C-alpha cells in the first residue's frame, strides 16, 4: 500500500500496478480531488488517461471539517492493489472512495461523477461510476484470502 499525508488543496500520489502498464493517480490541485486510471504504455498523457473520478470538492470538505469540529485538516490518502494488479482502491482516511478495475475497464466512486455518454468504440465504461459496496467487499476479502 502506498500512502501520503496531505492537506486538502494540494496532493499527488501515483501508484504503478505490479501488472504493466496500469497506473492510478490521486491528485488535488486546489479545487477538487480526482482519482485517475492510466495506461502508461501510451505515448501521450491524454492517450494514457482512461478514466477520471471525482473524490471530493475541497470547499465542501473544509465545510464538513468545520461542522464536525475536526481539529486538523490533514488527511491520509492510500492506494491498495489487488494481488493480480488489475484493481486498485483509493482510501481516504481509511475509507474506500474509489475502485478502478482494469480487467472490466471501469471505475466506481462514492460521488458517481463524472459520467459520460458512451461513444462507439469506447473501450472504457464511463457512462456510470456508481458505487458498489459489494465490489469493495470482494476486493478486500481477496486481499486476505
C-alpha positions as YAML, in Angstrom:
chain: A
units: angstrom
residues:
- id: 1
  name: UNK
  ca: [0.00, 0.00, 0.00]
- id: 2
  name: UNK
  ca: [1.28, 3.44, -0.91]
- id: 3
  name: UNK
  ca: [0.11, 6.49, 1.04]
- id: 4
  name: UNK
  ca: [0.59, 10.20, 1.63]
- id: 5
  name: UNK
  ca: [-0.44, 12.61, 4.35]
- id: 6
  name: UNK
  ca: [-1.71, 15.87, 2.88]
- id: 7
  name: UNK
  ca: [-3.77, 18.97, 3.43]
- id: 8
  name: UNK
  ca: [-6.70, 19.24, 1.00]
- id: 9
  name: UNK
  ca: [-5.88, 21.66, -1.77]
- id: 10
  name: UNK
  ca: [-2.56, 20.11, -2.76]
- id: 11
  name: UNK
  ca: [-1.82, 16.40, -3.13]
- id: 12
  name: UNK
  ca: [-0.32, 13.94, -5.59]
- id: 13
  name: UNK
  ca: [0.02, 10.17, -5.27]
- id: 14
  name: UNK
  ca: [0.89, 7.95, -8.23]
- id: 15
  name: UNK
  ca: [0.91, 4.17, -7.88]
- id: 16
  name: UNK
  ca: [2.01, 1.65, -10.51]
- id: 17
  name: UNK
  ca: [0.38, -1.74, -10.66]
- id: 18
  name: UNK
  ca: [2.60, -4.80, -10.42]
- id: 19
  name: UNK
  ca: [0.89, -5.67, -13.73]
- id: 20
  name: UNK
  ca: [2.24, -3.47, -16.52]
- id: 21
  name: UNK
  ca: [1.04, -1.00, -17.88]
- id: 22
  name: UNK
  ca: [-1.55, 0.12, -15.30]
- id: 23
  name: UNK
  ca: [-1.21, 3.14, -13.02]
- id: 24
  name: UNK
  ca: [-3.59, 5.07, -10.78]
- id: 25
  name: UNK
  ca: [-3.14, 8.68, -9.68]
- id: 26
  name: UNK
  ca: [-4.79, 10.64, -6.87]
- id: 27
  name: UNK
  ca: [-4.47, 14.37, -7.45]
- id: 28
  name: UNK
  ca: [-5.78, 17.50, -5.75]
- id: 29
  name: UNK
  ca: [-4.81, 20.75, -7.45]
- id: 30
  name: UNK
  ca: [-6.80, 23.07, -5.22]
- id: 31
  name: UNK
  ca: [-10.44, 22.82, -6.28]
- id: 32
  name: UNK
  ca: [-11.13, 19.09, -6.14]
- id: 33
  name: UNK
  ca: [-9.56, 15.70, -5.61]
- id: 34
  name: UNK
  ca: [-9.68, 13.23, -8.50]
- id: 35
  name: UNK
  ca: [-8.64, 9.60, -8.98]
- id: 36
  name: UNK
  ca: [-7.37, 8.65, -12.44]
- id: 37
  name: UNK
  ca: [-6.94, 5.32, -14.21]
- id: 38
  name: UNK
  ca: [-3.97, 5.39, -16.58]
- id: 39
  name: UNK
  ca: [-2.27, 3.22, -19.18]
- id: 40
  name: UNK
  ca: [1.43, 4.10, -19.09]
- id: 41
  name: UNK
  ca: [2.14, 2.26, -22.36]
- id: 42
  name: UNK
  ca: [0.55, 5.11, -24.34]
- id: 43
  name: UNK
  ca: [2.74, 7.75, -25.95]
- id: 44
  name: UNK
  ca: [0.95, 10.81, -24.61]
- id: 45
  name: UNK
  ca: [-0.65, 11.61, -21.29]
- id: 46
  name: UNK
  ca: [-4.01, 12.27, -22.98]
- id: 47
  name: UNK
  ca: [-3.98, 8.85, -24.67]
- id: 48
  name: UNK
  ca: [-2.98, 7.18, -21.40]
- id: 49
  name: UNK
  ca: [-5.81, 8.69, -19.36]
- id: 50
  name: UNK
  ca: [-8.54, 6.05, -19.27]
- id: 51
  name: UNK
  ca: [-10.89, 7.44, -16.61]
- id: 52
  name: UNK
  ca: [-11.30, 10.20, -14.03]
- id: 53
  name: UNK
  ca: [-13.45, 10.10, -10.89]
- id: 54
  name: UNK
  ca: [-14.31, 12.94, -8.52]
- id: 55
  name: UNK
  ca: [-13.35, 12.13, -4.92]
- id: 56
  name: UNK
  ca: [-14.19, 15.42, -3.22]
- id: 57
  name: UNK
  ca: [-14.64, 19.16, -3.64]
- id: 58
  name: UNK
  ca: [-12.10, 21.00, -1.45]
- id: 59
  name: UNK
  ca: [-14.54, 23.67, -0.22]
- id: 60
  name: UNK
  ca: [-17.19, 21.07, 0.70]
- id: 61
  name: UNK
  ca: [-14.55, 19.04, 2.55]
- id: 62
  name: UNK
  ca: [-13.48, 22.14, 4.50]
- id: 63
  name: UNK
  ca: [-17.09, 22.93, 5.42]
- id: 64
  name: UNK
  ca: [-17.57, 19.35, 6.63]
- id: 65
  name: UNK
  ca: [-14.39, 19.57, 8.73]
- id: 66
  name: UNK
  ca: [-15.62, 22.79, 10.34]
- id: 67
  name: UNK
  ca: [-19.07, 21.33, 11.03]
- id: 68
  name: UNK
  ca: [-17.53, 18.23, 12.64]
- id: 69
  name: UNK
  ca: [-15.04, 20.41, 14.54]
- id: 70
  name: UNK
  ca: [-12.24, 18.32, 13.10]
- id: 71
  name: UNK
  ca: [-9.03, 19.55, 14.78]
- id: 72
  name: UNK
  ca: [-6.78, 19.23, 11.72]
- id: 73
  name: UNK
  ca: [-7.35, 19.38, 8.01]
- id: 74
  name: UNK
  ca: [-4.65, 16.76, 7.35]
- id: 75
  name: UNK
  ca: [-5.80, 13.65, 5.52]
- id: 76
  name: UNK
  ca: [-4.29, 10.34, 4.55]
- id: 77
  name: UNK
  ca: [-4.71, 9.01, 1.01]
- id: 78
  name: UNK
  ca: [-3.68, 5.44, 0.25]
- id: 79
  name: UNK
  ca: [-3.80, 3.13, -2.76]
- id: 80
  name: UNK
  ca: [-4.05, -0.65, -2.48]
- id: 81
  name: UNK
  ca: [-3.69, -3.01, -5.45]
- id: 82
  name: UNK
  ca: [-5.32, -6.41, -5.85]
- id: 83
  name: UNK
  ca: [-2.99, -9.41, -5.97]
- id: 84
  name: UNK
  ca: [-3.36, -9.69, -9.76]
- id: 85
  name: UNK
  ca: [-2.69, -5.96, -10.23]
- id: 86
  name: UNK
  ca: [-5.91, -5.40, -12.16]
- id: 87
  name: UNK
  ca: [-7.81, -3.50, -9.47]
- id: 88
  name: UNK
  ca: [-6.86, -0.54, -7.30]
- id: 89
  name: UNK
  ca: [-8.75, 1.14, -4.46]
- id: 90
  name: UNK
  ca: [-8.24, 4.68, -3.20]
- id: 91
  name: UNK
  ca: [-8.74, 5.09, 0.55]
- id: 92
  name: UNK
  ca: [-9.18, 8.48, 2.16]
- id: 93
  name: UNK
  ca: [-8.63, 8.38, 5.93]
- id: 94
  name: UNK
  ca: [-9.10, 4.60, 5.81]
- id: 95
  name: UNK
  ca: [-12.43, 4.67, 3.93]
- id: 96
  name: UNK
  ca: [-12.64, 3.34, 0.37]
- id: 97
  name: UNK
  ca: [-13.56, 6.17, -2.02]
- id: 98
  name: UNK
  ca: [-12.96, 4.73, -5.50]
- id: 99
  name: UNK
  ca: [-12.21, 1.44, -7.23]
- id: 100
  name: UNK
  ca: [-10.60, 1.04, -10.65]
- id: 101
  name: UNK
  ca: [-10.99, -2.30, -12.42]
- id: 102
  name: UNK
  ca: [-8.62, -2.55, -15.38]
- id: 103
  name: UNK
  ca: [-9.90, -6.06, -16.21]
- id: 104
  name: UNK
  ca: [-13.52, -4.92, -16.57]
- id: 105
  name: UNK
  ca: [-12.42, -1.48, -17.89]
- id: 106
  name: UNK
  ca: [-14.49, 0.54, -15.43]
- id: 107
  name: UNK
  ca: [-14.32, 2.60, -12.28]
- id: 108
  name: UNK
  ca: [-16.64, 3.43, -9.42]
- id: 109
  name: UNK
  ca: [-16.58, 6.14, -6.80]
- id: 110
  name: UNK
  ca: [-18.77, 7.34, -3.97]
- id: 111
  name: UNK
  ca: [-19.56, 10.59, -5.83]
- id: 112
  name: UNK
  ca: [-20.65, 8.71, -9.04]
- id: 113
  name: UNK
  ca: [-19.22, 11.58, -11.06]
- id: 114
  name: UNK
  ca: [-18.42, 12.44, -13.80]
- id: 115
  name: UNK
  ca: [-20.46, 10.28, -16.15]
- id: 116
  name: UNK
  ca: [-20.19, 10.45, -19.93]
- id: 117
  name: UNK
  ca: [-22.35, 9.40, -22.85]
- id: 118
  name: UNK
  ca: [-20.99, 6.18, -24.34]
- id: 119
  name: UNK
  ca: [-19.48, 6.60, -27.78]
- id: 120
  name: UNK
  ca: [-18.93, 3.91, -30.42]
- id: 121
  name: UNK
  ca: [-15.54, 2.27, -29.96]
- id: 122
  name: UNK
  ca: [-15.16, 3.22, -26.28]
- id: 123
  name: UNK
  ca: [-13.13, 0.52, -24.58]
- id: 124
  name: UNK
  ca: [-13.57, 2.01, -21.10]
- id: 125
  name: UNK
  ca: [-17.03, 2.16, -19.46]
- id: 126
  name: UNK
  ca: [-17.61, 5.76, -18.29]
- id: 127
  name: UNK
  ca: [-21.39, 6.13, -18.53]
- id: 128
  name: UNK
  ca: [-21.66, 5.48, -14.78]
- id: 129
  name: UNK
  ca: [-19.31, 5.46, -11.82]
- id: 130
  name: UNK
  ca: [-21.94, 4.09, -9.44]
- id: 131
  name: UNK
  ca: [-20.58, 2.96, -6.08]
- id: 132
  name: UNK
  ca: [-20.72, -0.73, -5.16]
- id: 133
  name: UNK
  ca: [-20.23, -1.84, -1.55]
- id: 134
  name: UNK
  ca: [-20.22, -5.44, -2.83]
- id: 135
  name: UNK
  ca: [-17.28, -4.75, -5.18]
- id: 136
  name: UNK
  ca: [-15.24, -3.22, -2.33]
- id: 137
  name: UNK
  ca: [-16.09, -6.16, -0.05]
- id: 138
  name: UNK
  ca: [-14.92, -8.62, -2.75]
- id: 139
  name: UNK
  ca: [-11.73, -6.61, -3.28]
- id: 140
  name: UNK
  ca: [-10.90, -6.51, 0.43]
- id: 141
  name: UNK
  ca: [-11.81, -10.15, 1.02]
- id: 142
  name: UNK
  ca: [-9.48, -11.23, -1.81]
- id: 143
  name: UNK
  ca: [-6.57, -9.39, -0.17]
- id: 144
  name: UNK
  ca: [-6.73, -11.71, 2.81]
- id: 145
  name: UNK
  ca: [-7.72, -14.95, 1.07]
...
